[in-house]
Amino acid sequence: MASRLPLLGRISKLLKAPPSTPLCSSRHSLALCFLLRKISTPNVSPWTFASPRSFCSGPLNLPQDSQGPAAIDYRSVLSEDEFHRLANSTIHDLQEKLEEYGDVVELDGFDVDYGNEVLTLKLGTLGTYVMNKQTPNRQIWLSSPISGPSRFDWDHNVRAWVYRRTKANLSKLLESELEQLCGKPVNLS
């Protein structure tokens, strides 16, 4: 810490120097001199020197009364009891059908496990699927070795769990991916 104090003192003096003071000498790099001159220039925003890789490249120009997207109250979408009934029914139905599918494909390392409200489908060297309920969001979350993470919401119109981003149906997505991985079709609907 003591070795840093002289350096911090010199930097502090350079930053306090008036704009007319020559800040550059043979001891300073050009980049440091440029930065020190710009910092000591009055009425210059510190954001002027932000990296071009920064997360925001300029003002958002939102109307003053804009408050951004409204939060979704998932309790109004499905009651908690209805969510649990639908999600449990879906997960238990998938568990039964996946266990039957495991007898058909005869894949080394194929295993279906359900515990602590998490359904896990292991496909040996092909990867692992994990499915669980997210009660606060009223969603079923799926982690897939092919498509990655997905969050499925109950769609009253189609009476199925649907991923809003891609409009994928949970059962249809699993059917497609399992056939692709294991080479045999499966009916999970």
Residue pairs with C-beta under 8 A, 6 or more apart in sequence:
14 23
14 36
15 36
15 39
15 40
17 23
17 40
18 40
19 37
19 40
19 41
19 42
23 33
23 36
23 37
23 40
24 30
24 33
24 36
24 37
28 36
35 49
38 44
38 48
38 49
39 46
39 49
74 136
74 137
74 138
74 139
75 138
77 138
77 153
77 154
78 86
78 138
78 154
80 135
80 138
83 133
83 135
83 138
83 154
84 133
84 135
86 154
87 133
87 140
88 133
90 140
90 161
90 170
91 114
91 117
91 119
91 131
91 133
91 140
92 114
94 119
94 131
94 171
94 174
94 188
95 112
95 114
95 119
97 186
97 187
97 188
98 112
98 121
98 186
98 188
99 112
101 178
101 182
101 184
101 186
102 110
102 111
102 112
104 184
104 186
105 182
105 183
105 184
107 123
107 124
107 126
107 182
108 124
108 125
109 122
109 123
109 124
109 125
109 126
110 122
110 123
110 124
111 120
111 121
111 122
112 119
112 120
112 121
112 122
113 119
113 120
113 122
114 120
117 132
117 133
118 130
118 131
118 132
119 129
119 130
119 131
119 132
120 128
120 129
120 130
120 131
121 128
121 129
121 130
121 131
122 128
123 129
123 145
123 181
123 182
126 145
126 181
126 182
127 144
127 145
127 146
127 181
128 143
128 145
129 142
129 143
129 144
129 145
129 174
130 142
130 143
131 140
131 141
131 142
131 143
132 140
132 141
133 139
133 140
133 141
134 140
134 141
134 151
137 151
138 153
138 154
139 151
139 152
139 153
140 151
140 152
140 161
140 170
141 149
141 150
141 151
141 152
142 149
142 150
142 151
142 152
142 170
142 173
142 174
143 149
144 150
144 173
144 177
145 181
146 177
146 180
146 181
147 173
147 177
150 163
150 165
150 166
150 168
150 173
151 163
151 164
152 161
152 162
152 163
152 170
153 161
153 162
153 163
153 164
154 160
154 161
154 162
155 161
155 162
158 169
160 169
160 170
160 171
161 169
161 170
161 171
162 168
162 169
162 170
163 170
163 173
171 188
171 189
172 189
174 186
174 188
175 185
175 186
175 187
175 188
175 189
178 186
179 185
179 186
